[in-house]
Amino acid sequence: MNKQFFWKLSLIIVAGSMALYWLIDFLSNHTELRMSHIATEHQQQILAYANKTEQLYIQGDMIALSTYMKKIQQQEDTWASVVQSSLMPLADTSLSKRYIDEFTLGRDVSWKIHLYFADNPVMGVVFSDKTGHFLMQLPARMRPGSYWGITSLVLKIALPLVLLSLLTALLYRHMMQPLRQLEQASRKLSQGDFSARVRRHLGSRQDEFTRVAETFDAMAQRIGKMVSSQRAFIADFSHELRTPITRIEMALACAQSELNSQEMLARIAIEVKGMRKLSEDSLTLAWLDNEEPKVNDENFDLVDLLDSIIDDGNFEFPDKVITRELPDSLLFCGNSRLLGQAFENIIRNALRYAKHEVLLALTTHQDELVLSITDDGVGVEEQHLADIFKAFYRIPTVQVQAVNPGFGLGLALAQRQIIACHGQVYAKNLASTCLKRTGLKITVLLPITDDKGNRQM
């Protein structure tokens, strides 16, 4: 399963954490370095003290030098001193000239100060004779980094908090945008707006949220289709019931008036039988439309099934001829009950509208069985061909005169039953050379089976 959002979120968290750590470390080190140096004016002040001290030292005026050093100590509230150093190698050893030149007893004023140490460092300036040194503990007022404590807290706590809050807000917005769309669409759906969709509002993003949105859209579409189908079914079913109910009421009125009572009772029985057939077919159609039936397949002889349906048709329509172009036997794997009902409805429909003959032909083409049922009636107007498979649909033309017309459910049921068996069905007119329709041909396509009765995919 594609976990695009998971990997995106992981990448953002991992990369963001690493970048945040690097940024805080860089800013902390950079800021600490910049704040660790003594201010330029303070450096100049210490060097000025050293220069004045060196002058007095060279002059040899120890009283003036002592007075000056006390003045510095009082003024800066720290200790200061002038010392001499002499590097004397022992045991026949030597020192490098560079070490002797750079030797100092205190820290150079240009060096950075360790902000974490509690005591102030000792600053040292070497006199020109390389033996004298001016030493002074760095005065408190000159110590750099007075704001380092609060700056460190800002860099290590406040800055990560702000950046993480911003990242959290962005992630929250990214996550909530599809959830808000889903919430709004769910609210619309609960209020009866079955056109509510989510996926089109999510743009080009492809992640787990879009799959949820696509699932919701499919659900909303299916629910809308089911509700629309149920509303249409209820309206059509109610309409179809009015006529037989009216006829039953008239027959009852006649029977109560003792007018042809036996004939009226027989008429009522016929109407009740028709209403039962209408109810059963309507419920079956609603089940096939609103559910995805699990079809239990079995091996059976398709020719035997067609022969039994043809025999029933010959009995019901003795004035019509059914011509067969069928093989002697054909093993098929499918649901015999659904296919039997579908074939019976199509054949009965053809017999109703045929003038004299109905032709049944069963052939194979590549991996499909092709069953065609052709009548020699007047056919169907081209604009109505796609509508004949709709429930309760009747062709609005006076040219069509059927024997025992039904309720318009036969072909609709047949189509749903064949689709449930993984097949297809379509209709077309047969045209003669004079461009007049010579009948309607309904073709059924079913996946072929091998010699063991297994469906070939």
C-alpha positions in Angstrom: 0.0 0.0 0.0 1.3 3.4 -0.9 2.1 5.3 2.3 3.0 8.6 0.7 1.7 10.8 3.6 3.6 8.6 6.1 6.9 9.0 4.2 6.2 12.7 3.7 5.5 13.2 7.4 8.6 11.1 8.4 10.8 13.1 6.0 9.5 16.4 7.4 10.0 15.3 11.0 13.4 13.8 10.5 14.8 16.4 8.2 13.2 19.2 10.2 14.6 17.9 13.5 18.1 17.6 12.0 17.9 21.1 10.4 16.5 22.6 13.7 19.4 20.9 15.7 22.0 22.2 13.2 20.4 25.7 13.2 20.3 26.0 17.0 23.9 24.6 17.3 25.2 27.1 14.6 23.4 30.1 16.1 24.5 29.2 19.6 28.1 28.8 18.7 28.1 31.8 16.4 26.4 34.0 19.0 28.6 32.7 21.8 31.7 33.5 19.8 30.6 37.0 18.9 29.7 37.7 22.6 32.9 36.2 24.0 35.2 39.0 22.7 36.0 42.0 24.9 34.5 45.2 23.5 36.9 47.2 21.4 36.8 50.2 23.7 37.6 48.0 26.7 40.5 46.4 24.8 41.8 49.9 24.1 41.4 50.9 27.8 43.4 47.9 29.0 46.1 48.6 26.4 46.2 52.2 27.5 46.7 51.1 31.1 49.5 48.8 29.9 51.2 51.6 27.9 51.2 54.0 30.8 52.5 51.3 33.1 55.3 50.4 30.7 56.3 54.1 30.5 56.6 54.3 34.2 58.4 51.0 34.3 61.0 52.0 31.8 61.5 55.3 33.6 62.2 53.4 36.8 59.8 55.6 38.8 58.5 52.9 41.2 56.7 55.4 43.4 54.7 56.8 40.5 54.2 53.3 39.2 52.8 52.1 42.5 50.5 55.1 42.7 49.2 54.4 39.2 48.6 50.8 39.9 46.6 51.6 43.0 44.6 54.1 41.0 43.8 51.4 38.4 42.7 48.9 41.2 40.5 51.5 42.8 39.0 52.7 39.6 38.3 49.2 38.1 37.6 47.4 41.4 40.1 44.7 40.6 43.7 43.8 41.1 46.5 44.9 38.8 50.3 44.3 38.9 53.5 44.7 37.0 55.8 41.7 37.0 59.1 40.6 35.5 59.7 37.2 33.9 62.8 35.4 32.9 62.9 32.2 31.0 66.0 30.3 31.9 66.5 26.9 30.2 68.1 24.4 32.5 70.0 21.1 32.0 71.5 22.1 28.7 68.0 22.6 27.1 66.7 25.4 24.9 63.5 27.2 24.0 62.4 28.1 20.4 62.6 31.8 19.5 58.9 31.8 18.6 57.9 30.6 22.1 60.0 33.2 23.7 58.5 35.9 21.5 55.0 34.8 22.2 55.4 34.0 25.9 52.9 35.8 28.1 51.6 35.5 31.6 48.0 36.5 31.0 45.4 36.4 28.2 45.7 38.7 25.2 43.0 41.3 25.0 42.0 40.0 21.6 41.3 36.4 22.8 37.7 35.3 23.5 36.5 34.9 27.1 34.9 31.7 28.3 31.5 32.7 29.3 30.9 29.7 31.4 33.7 30.4 33.9 32.7 32.1 37.2 36.0 34.0 37.7 37.2 36.7 35.4 40.4 35.8 33.5 43.7 37.6 34.0 44.6 39.8 31.1 48.3 40.3 30.2 50.3 42.7 28.0 54.0 42.1 27.4 56.3 45.1 27.5 58.7 45.8 24.7 61.7 44.4 26.5 59.9 41.0 26.7 60.6 40.7 30.4 58.1 43.1 31.9 54.3 42.3 32.0 51.3 44.2 32.9 48.7 41.9 34.5 45.1 42.8 35.5 42.1 40.7 36.3 39.5 41.6 33.8 37.1 44.2 35.5 33.5 43.1 35.9 32.3 46.0 33.8 34.5 44.8 30.9 33.5 41.1 31.0 31.6 40.3 27.8 28.5 38.1 27.5 26.3 39.9 30.1 23.2 38.9 28.0 24.5 35.4 27.1 22.3 33.7 29.7 19.0 35.0 28.3 20.3 34.7 24.8 21.1 31.1 25.4 17.6 30.5 26.7 16.1 32.2 23.6 18.2 30.1 21.2 17.7 26.8 23.0 14.2 27.1 24.2 12.2 30.0 22.7 13.5 29.6 19.1 12.8 25.8 18.9 9.4 26.4 20.5 8.5 29.0 17.8 9.9 26.9 14.9 8.2 23.7 16.1 4.9 25.6 16.7 5.2 26.9 13.1 5.9 23.4 11.7 3.1 21.9 13.8 0.7 24.6 12.4 1.8 23.8 8.8 1.4 20.1 9.3 -2.0 20.6 11.1 -3.2 22.8 8.2 -2.0 20.2 5.7 -3.8 17.4 7.5 -7.0 19.3 8.3 -7.6 20.6 4.8 -8.9 17.3 3.5 -10.5 16.5 6.8 -12.5 19.7 6.7 -13.6 18.9 3.1 -14.6 15.5 4.3 -16.5 17.0 7.2 -18.4 19.4 5.0 -19.2 16.8 2.4 -20.4 14.4 5.1 -22.6 17.1 6.5 -24.1 17.8 3.0 -24.6 14.0 2.5 -26.4 13.7 5.8 -28.7 16.6 4.7 -29.6 14.7 1.5 -27.1 16.4 -0.9 -25.8 13.3 -2.7 -23.7 15.4 -5.1 -21.2 16.2 -2.3 -17.7 15.2 -3.3 -14.3 15.6 -1.7 -11.6 14.5 -4.1 -11.9 17.4 -6.6 -11.2 19.8 -3.7 -7.8 18.2 -2.9 -6.0 19.3 -6.0 -3.1 17.2 -7.2 -2.1 15.7 -3.9 -1.8 11.9 -3.8 -1.7 10.4 -0.4 -3.7 8.5 2.2 -6.2 11.3 2.5 -7.0 11.3 -1.2 -7.7 7.6 -1.0 -10.1 8.3 1.8 -11.7 11.1 -0.3 -12.0 8.8 -3.3 -13.6 6.1 -1.1 -16.0 8.7 0.3 -16.9 9.9 -3.3 -17.6 6.3 -4.4 -19.7 5.8 -1.3 -21.6 9.1 -1.9 -22.1 8.2 -5.5 -23.4 4.7 -4.7 -25.7 6.0 -1.9 -27.0 8.7 -4.3 -27.6 6.1 -7.0 -29.4 3.8 -4.5 -31.6 6.6 -3.2 -32.5 7.8 -6.7 -33.1 4.3 -7.8 -35.3 3.7 -4.8 -37.3 6.9 -5.3 -37.8 6.1 -9.0 -38.7 2.5 -8.1 -41.3 3.6 -5.5 -42.8 6.1 -8.0 -42.9 3.6 -10.9 -44.1 0.7 -8.7 -46.9 2.9 -7.3 -47.8 3.9 -10.8 -47.9 0.3 -12.0 -50.0 -0.8 -9.1 -52.7 1.8 -9.8 -54.0 0.1 -12.9 -54.5 -3.5 -11.5 -55.9 -2.1 -8.3 -58.4 0.0 -10.3 -59.4 -3.1 -12.3 -59.7 -5.2 -9.1 -61.9 -2.5 -7.5 -64.1 -2.4 -10.6 -64.3 -6.2 -10.6 -65.2 -6.2 -6.9 -67.9 -3.7 -7.5 -69.4 -5.8 -10.3 -69.1 -9.0 -8.2 -70.9 -7.2 -5.3 -73.6 -6.2 -7.7 -73.9 -9.8 -8.8 -72.9 -8.8 -12.4 -71.0 -11.7 -13.9 -69.6 -12.7 -10.5 -67.7 -15.7 -11.6 -66.1 -13.8 -14.5 -65.2 -10.9 -12.1 -63.6 -13.4 -9.6 -61.6 -14.9 -12.4 -60.5 -11.4 -13.5 -59.5 -10.6 -9.9 -57.4 -13.8 -9.7 -55.7 -12.8 -12.9 -55.0 -9.3 -11.6 -53.7 -10.6 -8.3 -51.4 -13.0 -10.2 -50.1 -10.1 -12.2 -49.6 -8.0 -9.1 -47.7 -10.9 -7.4 -45.5 -11.1 -10.5 -44.9 -7.4 -10.5 -44.0 -7.4 -6.8 -41.6 -10.3 -7.2 -39.9 -8.9 -10.2 -39.7 -5.4 -8.6 -38.1 -6.8 -5.5 -35.6 -8.8 -7.5 -34.7 -5.8 -9.6 -34.3 -3.6 -6.5 -32.0 -6.3 -5.0 -29.9 -6.5 -8.1 -29.7 -2.7 -8.4 -28.8 -1.9 -4.8 -26.6 -4.9 -3.9 -23.7 -6.7 -5.3 -25.0 -10.3 -5.2 -22.7 -13.1 -4.6 -23.3 -15.6 -7.4 -22.8 -19.2 -6.8 -21.6 -20.8 -10.0 -22.3 -24.4 -11.0 -21.6 -26.6 -14.0 -24.6 -27.2 -16.2 -25.6 -27.8 -19.9 -26.5 -24.4 -21.4 -28.3 -26.0 -24.3 -30.5 -28.1 -22.0 -31.5 -24.9 -20.1 -32.4 -23.1 -23.4 -34.4 -26.1 -24.6 -36.5 -26.1 -21.5 -37.2 -22.3 -21.9 -38.0 -22.8 -25.6 -40.5 -25.6 -24.7 -42.2 -23.3 -22.3 -42.3 -20.5 -25.0 -43.8 -22.9 -27.5 -46.6 -23.8 -25.0 -47.4 -20.2 -24.1 -47.1 -18.8 -27.7 -48.3 -21.7 -29.9 -48.8 -19.4 -32.9 -45.1 -18.4 -33.0 -42.2 -20.4 -34.3 -38.9 -20.6 -32.5 -36.0 -21.6 -34.7 -33.0 -23.0 -33.0 -29.4 -22.8 -34.1 -27.9 -24.5 -31.1 -25.1 -27.1 -30.6 -26.1 -30.5 -29.2 -24.5 -29.7 -25.9 -22.5 -27.0 -24.2 -21.0 -27.2 -20.7 -21.1 -23.9 -18.9 -20.0 -22.7 -15.4 -22.4 -20.1 -14.0 -25.6 -19.5 -12.1 -28.3 -21.4 -13.9 -31.1 -19.8 -11.9 -30.2 -16.2 -12.8 -29.3 -17.0 -16.4 -32.5 -19.1 -16.8 -34.6 -16.2 -15.6 -32.7 -13.7 -17.9 -33.0 -15.9 -21.0 -36.7 -16.6 -20.3 -37.5 -12.9 -20.0 -35.6 -12.1 -23.3 -37.2 -14.9 -25.2 -40.7 -14.2 -23.9 -40.2 -10.5 -24.8 -39.2 -11.6 -28.3 -42.2 -13.9 -28.7 -44.6 -11.0 -27.6 -43.4 -8.7 -30.3 -42.6 -11.2 -33.0 -44.9 -11.5 -36.0 -44.3 -15.1 -36.8 -40.8 -16.3 -35.8 -38.0 -16.0 -33.2 -34.5 -17.2 -34.0 -32.1 -18.4 -31.2 -28.5 -18.8 -32.1 -25.6 -19.9 -29.8 -22.0 -19.5 -31.0 -18.6 -19.0 -29.6 -16.2 -16.1 -30.4 -12.7 -16.1 -28.9 -13.3 -16.4 -25.1 -17.0 -15.6 -25.1 -20.3 -17.3 -25.7 -22.6 -15.4 -28.0 -26.4 -16.0 -27.6 -28.6 -14.0 -30.0 -32.4 -13.8 -29.9 -33.9 -12.2 -33.0 -37.6 -11.6 -33.7 -39.3 -10.5 -36.9 -41.3 -7.8 -35.3 -41.2 -4.1 -36.2 -38.1 -3.4 -34.0 -37.5 -0.4 -31.8 -36.9 3.2 -32.7 -33.1 3.9 -32.6 -33.5 6.6 -29.9 -35.3 4.1 -27.6 -32.8 1.2 -27.9 -30.8 2.1 -24.8 -34.0 2.7 -22.8 -35.6 -0.8 -23.3 -33.4 -2.1 -20.4 -34.7 0.5 -18.0 -37.2 -0.6 -15.4 -40.9 0.0 -16.1 -40.0 1.4 -19.6 -42.5 0.9 -22.4 -41.9 2.0 -26.0 -44.0 5.2 -26.6 -45.3 4.2 -30.1 -48.6 2.9 -31.4 -46.8 0.7 -33.9 -45.8 -1.7 -31.2 -48.6 -4.1 -30.4 -47.6 -6.9 -28.0 -49.4 -10.0 -27.0 -50.0 -9.9 -23.2 -47.9 -6.8 -22.6 -46.0 -6.9 -19.3 -44.9 -4.2 -16.8 -41.7 -3.3 -18.5 -39.5 -5.2 -16.1 -38.4 -8.2 -18.1 -35.5 -6.8 -20.0 -34.4 -4.7 -17.1 -34.2 -7.8 -14.9 -32.5 -9.7 -17.6 -29.8 -7.1 -18.0 -29.1 -7.0 -14.2 -29.0 -10.8 -14.0 -26.6 -11.2 -16.9 -24.3 -8.5 -15.5 -24.4 -10.4 -12.1 -23.1 -13.4 -14.1 -20.2 -11.3 -15.5 -21.9 -11.0 -18.9 -23.1 -8.2 -21.2 -26.3 -7.7 -23.2 -27.2 -5.2 -25.9 -29.9 -4.7 -28.5 -29.9 -3.5 -32.1 -32.4 -3.4 -35.0 -32.1 -5.5 -38.1 -32.5 -3.4 -41.3 -33.6 -4.7 -44.7 -32.6 -3.3 -48.0 -35.6 -1.0 -48.0 -34.3 0.5 -44.8 -37.3 -0.7 -42.8 -36.8 -2.5 -39.5 -37.3 -6.2 -39.8 -37.0 -7.0 -36.1 -35.0 -6.6 -32.9 -31.9 -8.6 -32.1 -30.7 -9.0 -28.5 -27.2 -10.3 -28.0 -25.9 -11.8 -24.8 -22.2 -12.2 -24.2 -20.9 -14.6 -21.5 -17.4 -15.6 -20.6 -16.7 -19.0 -22.0 -15.9 -22.1 -20.0 -13.4 -24.8 -20.6 -14.1 -28.5 -20.9 -13.9 -28.8 -17.0 -16.5 -26.1 -16.5 -14.1 -23.5 -15.2 -14.4 -19.9 -16.3 -11.6 -18.6 -18.5 -10.4 -15.2 -17.5 
